[in-house]
């Protein structure tokens, strides 16, 4: 039997396998890879990494008190001082939901265990990989292509480090992607708008993690209105077009925004039903009382303070990264660096993305924009909507102090753009290039994996991961 005959035989056997079984096997394999990378040795480093210093402690006080409280200044949470918090409400610049989820992991596995600090974000990171595959399956109508998209996210550094660190952005990415999938289902499924309500719940949850979820709410809502308006124009029947489009926009708003607002406000229940949170007693102190009106005034004041803080945040930070440089991967965030008890061995954690995947995705995004300008397909438009929701608004806030790891919400959409470009190259018989690109991406991930997982490594090996002076 010749090699060609053997290939044909294998292809025939694969074609004989039920499609559902192929899907389960491929998705299961990708999820197993993602889970292994995100869960193995999740407890290291046994230290509060970067802004875990804030979110882990806030999560634990919320779980105990219902609100974020101040800590005794000398308390070392990582060393076991897990109950050295006061009852004094602390001002926090982000909504509560992400911290409630982090706190749930600590309640299950104990606040002394770093695994408990990070299990919520690790699970969110695994769910992100699953969501990427489900979305890619709808975009590209191919199980293999969907598995490829999930695999690229599973082995990418920013997705890995944000899954292994108890920060809010990985949880935010999960809710935004889930909302995006629900919007796709709504646009694909004629009906009264059940999937739109689901999307409203999810963008409300995203906003209850970080206010940047509002960008997704605006982008996705506008996307639905535009798509349905175009469909009405093509239909050309019934009431006048202006009336029909107006009713469609009103329906979208009614099913989407009030649900999102309700979910968002519900996340503040701990602050509302306790009395010690920041600004909780402000209304009573200035004469508004402590009834519903007073609580609402206090919550509104808290939100004004959050807005003022976030919009005015421009203090210098060693690892700040202007959003205009994010696609070039100029200044990734180093989360942790420490010597170990073994001489010449260090623990180093950096949130740098896989450069092959990241720069390939950035180039593919330009390719996608050009193709969309020439011939718009709904798949390409959908990907660009995701990019608009997770990246473009930051460009208008470039004066603020921001970090490269914020792009964990953008990364899945860059991967979608990359996969779309790879599929186009494959169809145009540039298959050797595609194969070599993917092999290189895997090799680079293997090289960076120890510094994404915080595995103790020789110092010289840590140093060679500084590809550019700006990465130090």
Protein Blocks (a to p, Z undefined) as FASTA:
>chain_A
ZZklmmmmmmmmmmmpcfklmmmmmmmmmmmmmmmmmmgoklpccbdehjlmmmmmmmmm
mmmnopacdddfklcfknopamlccfbdcddfbdfklmmmmmmmmmmnopklmklmmmmm
mmmmmmmmmmmmmmmmmmnopaklmmmmmmmmmmpfklmmmmmpccfklmmmmmmmmmmm
mmmmmmmmgcehlmmmmmmmmmmmmmmmpmklmmmmmmmmmmmmmmmmmmmmmnogajdf
klmmmmmmmmmmmmmmmmmmmmmmmmmmmmmmpckbghklmmmmnonojafklmmmmmmm
mmmmmmmmmmmmccdcfkbccfklmmnomaccdfbdcddfbehiacdddfbdcfklmmmm
mmmmmmmmmmmmmmccfklmmmmmmmmmmmmmmmmmmmpccdfklmmmmmmmmmmmmmmm
mmmmmmnopammmmmmmmmmmmmmmmmmmmmnopacdfklmmmmmmbfklZZ
